[in-house]
Amino acid sequence: MKRKDWVKVYLSDEQKRLLRRIAESLGIGESEVLRQAFMEYEKSISLITEKAHGKNLGKLCFSLFLQDNGCN
């Protein structure tokens, strides 16, 4: 198995409650929820970047588990 690095993430109380609830409902750990969310986000950015024909989209808003798939 590949070695995993440590990353410190600061979450608001509401984000932490949501993360805990998602992890419990999926039966996986909180770290795994974050890893999966990160990979899904990376996939969506790759698709957006391809559609934008190389335009810089670095200022996209990233927020985990937005219900409306928009930016806050």
N, C-alpha and C positions, 0 to 999 in steps of 0.2 A: 504494500500500500504506500502511496505517496505521503511524504511528510506534509503536515499542514502547519501553516504559520498562525501566530496569534494576532488578532486585531482587536483593538479596544473600540467599542461603539457606545456613544452616549445617547440614550433614549429618554424621551419624556415619560412621565408616569403613564400617560395614555398609550403611548407606543409600546411600552413594556407590558401593559395589561393585554393589549392586542396580540403582541408576540406570544405571550404565555398562552392565551386562548387558542391561537392558531396551532401552536405546538401540541397542546393537549388534544385538540380535535383531530389532528393528523396522526397522533401517536409517535411523534418524533421530537427530538430535542430542539431547543431554541436556536442553537447554532446551525443546525441543519435547515431550519426554516429560513434563516438569513442567507445561507449558502444557496439554497434553491431560488430564493427571491432575487439574489444577485445574478444568478445565471439566466433567469428569465428576463431580467432587465437588460442584460448584455445582449441577448438575442433580439429584443425589441429595438435596441439602439442600432444594431447591425442592419436590421431591415430598414429603419428610418434613414440611416446614413446612405444606404444603397439608393433609396428613392430620391434622396436629396442630391445625388450625383456629386458627392464629395464635399458639400458645404459643411462648414464648421457648425456642429450642433452641440458644442461643449457646454452651452449654458442651459441645457434642458434641466428642468426641475425633476429631482429624484425623490420620491417619497414612497416608502414601502406600503403596499396593500391599499392604494387609493381605490375607493369604491367606484369613482367615476372615471378612472384612468386619466385624470387631468392633473394639473399642478395646483398646489395650494397657494 
